Amino acid sequence: MVPLDGWDFETQNLGHYEVGYSHDGGRMKAGDLVRTTRARIGCPLGTLGLVLSEHPPRGEMANYTLWTVLMSGKNAGERRWTGEDLEVV
């Protein structure tokens, strides 16, 4: 995770961190092919999907970004995921 406002893990401050970075260090964006890193009901671990849009955090305590992903497979459809649950393929 990359600190956005100068906070770091050593200070034990929550701060505002953003997840959803690809393996090469670039930011995840709409159009990226992603794989799930956590299973959910109707969406097994490792399911592929296409990122459609980003939804920034709301409120002061939210430290995550939601991503709308068009999932492939038997239960295809749009689902929202946090960046921690996705990896760019």
C-alpha positions in Angstrom: 0.0 0.0 0.0 1.2 3.5 -0.8 0.6 6.3 1.7 -1.2 9.3 0.2 -0.9 11.8 3.0 2.6 11.2 4.4 1.6 8.6 7.0 3.6 5.4 7.3 3.2 2.1 9.0 6.0 2.8 11.6 3.9 5.6 13.2 0.9 3.3 13.6 -1.4 6.0 12.3 -4.2 4.8 10.1 -3.9 7.8 7.7 -5.3 7.4 4.2 -3.8 4.5 2.3 -4.8 3.4 -1.2 -4.7 -0.1 -2.4 -5.2 -1.4 -5.9 -1.7 -1.3 -7.5 -0.6 -3.6 -10.2 2.6 -5.8 -9.9 4.7 -3.3 -11.9 3.8 -0.5 -9.5 1.3 1.2 -11.7 -2.1 2.1 -10.4 -5.1 -0.2 -11.2 -7.5 1.5 -13.7 -10.6 0.9 -15.7 -10.0 -1.7 -18.4 -7.5 -3.8 -16.5 -7.9 -7.6 -16.4 -7.9 -8.7 -12.7 -8.1 -11.9 -10.7 -9.7 -12.2 -7.3 -7.5 -13.1 -4.3 -10.4 -13.9 -2.0 -13.5 -16.1 -2.5 -17.0 -14.7 -2.1 -20.4 -16.4 -2.4 -20.9 -17.1 -6.1 -17.4 -15.9 -7.0 -14.6 -18.4 -6.4 -11.0 -17.6 -5.7 -9.1 -16.8 -8.9 -12.1 -15.6 -10.9 -11.1 -13.2 -13.7 -12.9 -9.9 -14.3 -12.6 -6.6 -16.1 -12.4 -3.4 -14.1 -15.2 -1.0 -15.1 -14.9 1.9 -12.7 -13.4 3.2 -9.4 -15.4 4.5 -6.5 -13.3 6.6 -4.1 -13.6 6.3 -0.3 -16.4 8.3 1.4 -16.0 9.7 4.8 -12.9 10.5 6.9 -12.3 7.0 8.3 -12.6 5.1 4.9 -9.2 4.0 3.8 -10.1 1.8 0.9 -11.3 2.3 -2.7 -14.1 0.2 -4.2 -13.8 -1.1 -7.8 -16.7 -2.2 -10.0 -15.6 -5.3 -11.8 -17.4 -7.3 -14.6 -16.9 -10.9 -13.5 -16.6 -13.8 -15.9 -17.8 -17.3 -15.5 -21.0 -19.0 -14.5 -22.2 -16.2 -12.2 -21.0 -13.4 -14.4 -22.1 -9.9 -13.6 -21.0 -6.6 -12.0 -19.6 -6.8 -8.4 -17.8 -4.4 -6.2 -14.5 -5.3 -4.7 -11.8 -3.6 -2.6 -8.4 -3.3 -4.1 -7.0 -5.7 -1.6 -9.1 -8.5 -3.0 -7.9 -8.0 -6.6 -4.6 -8.4 -8.5 -3.9 -7.2 -12.0 -3.1 -10.0 -14.4 
